[in-house]
């Protein structure tokens, strides 16, 4: 490191950043001459807990109803629609909130979905659906994406709570009982094939299979 | 002309009549004991009949009632949940009765390929039934009963 020469022309910030990175790398690749190996290992362990815990805590904060409805796009459209459905209030007081259906529970899948969701941050910042009209125009596209996702994972987020194994068809209406035996138990269809629009209003269904 | 005693008698009669009217007209059997000018407690909600069994129509022109729950079924410009079972092309898979062919006819008597826009909103005529005890009796008789009653032993 040389002393700053006042006569030398001022370097660009990019060049200064680069020299800082080179200097940092030099420090990092040299073995420590001050701390013992045990101290370094223990400090790394503690730092690991803090960073990993912090990361997961932050991740879980983005996985709450409060966070999802923090944006008006969600609060005024889809969340308002959810409120009148059985997944929001019902006789037993169980609520499926946004991430229960829209974020996979398995860690790897969750991270994959969260990375996709960075596109949604972009959409929020640039106002892709920031008015009811724009939301309506994009509604079919958004719905098709969710339907495709649920179709591909065999309605995994539905089955996190509703499973065909624990389903007592004798407690169902005759109509539901027959339909589940014919289509669900045979593996012919998955939940989302029939149960579209159960938690939100439907987009224009023209051209969607099974709809008029 | 009526005299003073006549006016007195008339006043008494009016007072008696109006008081008895007031006493009897401010509540009604259908509403329970709450007076008409007050809002009583809402009656408890009753479950929807959900047997999926066809019900007999009371007269041939009656729109058949819906024998199952339709809670949350969307019927608007975006879609019609009823038709995802009752449309012609869907009945094979669902085994639901097809929407009547009369519903394919537009106002000029032309038959269309599917349900006419004026027949799109199913619940304008077809309604689900709730399990309730009727608050009043009904002496409606269907036409078969009426005809056989009119001509006992005769042609039905």
Interface residues (C-beta under 8 A of the other chain):
Chain A: X85 X86 X173 X174 X175 X178 X179 X197 X198 X201 X202 X203 X204 X205 X208 X210 X211 X212
Chain B: X50 X51 X52 X53 X68 X69 X71 X72 X74 X77 X78 X79 X80 X81 X83 X84 X87 X90 X94 X95 X114 X115
